[in-house]
C-alpha cells in the first residue's frame, strides 16, 4: 500500500520554468500541493499571482489557494526578468484571465499558519527569491522546528552565474533573504545551476509533447518557445534549461541527484560578487555543513520523467 502523499507548499515567482514546476507538481501523485505562495522575481508579484491562478485553472486545479507575498526584496531594488520570461512572465503563452481570486491572506501568514498547524509534515519548495520564507522564519521562529524540509532552486557554485558572472537570479534578486534562510538552521537542500543547467528541454522534446493535442502541451510549447529564444541568443544553449521542475522533482525522486553536505553562504556586500552563493568544498572555514547541495544529476532521466508526466497530465485533461 502506497504511503500518504507528501504535503508541499510551492513558494514561487511564476515565470516559465515555475509554471512547468507547478504542472509537474500537479501531475505527481506522490505530492499534495497545499498552496502556492507568490513572490516577486521573474515578474511582479501581482503578475505572478495571476500566472499562478491561470496555470492552476489550466490544469484543473483551481481549488488550490494562491497567496500573494512580498512585492520587493528586503534591501535591494526590485529586479524582474522580462528578457528571459517575457512581458507577462509566461513567454508567448496566453492564458485567459483567472476566474478565481487569490487567497485573502498574505503568503507569509499562510506559510506560518499551514506549517505550524502540521509540524513536521510540510515541505516548502522555494523556486523564487527567498523573501517570503525569510520573513516567515523571522516572524515565527518556531517554523525552524516545524518545517519538514526546504528544497531551494538557487545559487551557482562551480557554475557561472546567469544574472551576473557569479550570481544566479533567485539569489541575486534578494541576497539578504537568501543569507537569512541559508543560515537559519532549516533542513535545506540546494539545487544550484551546477545541476539545473544540465537539464535542457529540447525542441524535439516539445514536438513529442505536441503529438498530444492538449491545452497543456500547447501551453508548454508557447511558453518555452520564448525561453528557448532567450537561451539561444544569450547563452548559446539549444533548447531551454528547466531549473525549477528539477527542484520540485527531488521531493519525490531524490535519487535524481547526488548531494553533498556543505557549508554554504552568500555574498551580501561586494559590488562585484553580490548574490554569489559560495560553498566551502575544502573546509577552509572549519564550519559545519548547513545544507545538502545537489552536485550531480541524471539529467536525461529527469527530462524523461518530466515529459512522461506532462503527457499523462495532457491525456487526463484532453
Secondary structure, DSSP 4 states (H G I P E B T S, - for coil): -PPPPEEEEEEE--SHHHHHHHHHHHT-TTEEEEEEEE-SSSS-HHHHHHHHHHHHHHTT-TTSEEEE--SS-SSSPP---HHHH-SSSSTT---PPPSSPPPSS-HHHHHHHHHHHTTTTEEEEE-S-SHHHHHHHHH-TTHHHH--EEEEE---SSS--SSSSS--HHHHHTHHHHHHHHTS---EEEE-HHHHTT-EE-HHHHHHHHTS--HHHHHHHHHHHHHHHHHHHHH--SSEE-HHHHHHHTTT-GGGEEEEEE-EEE--S-TTTTT-EEE-TT-TT-----EEEEEEE-HHHHHHHHHHHHHHHHHHT-
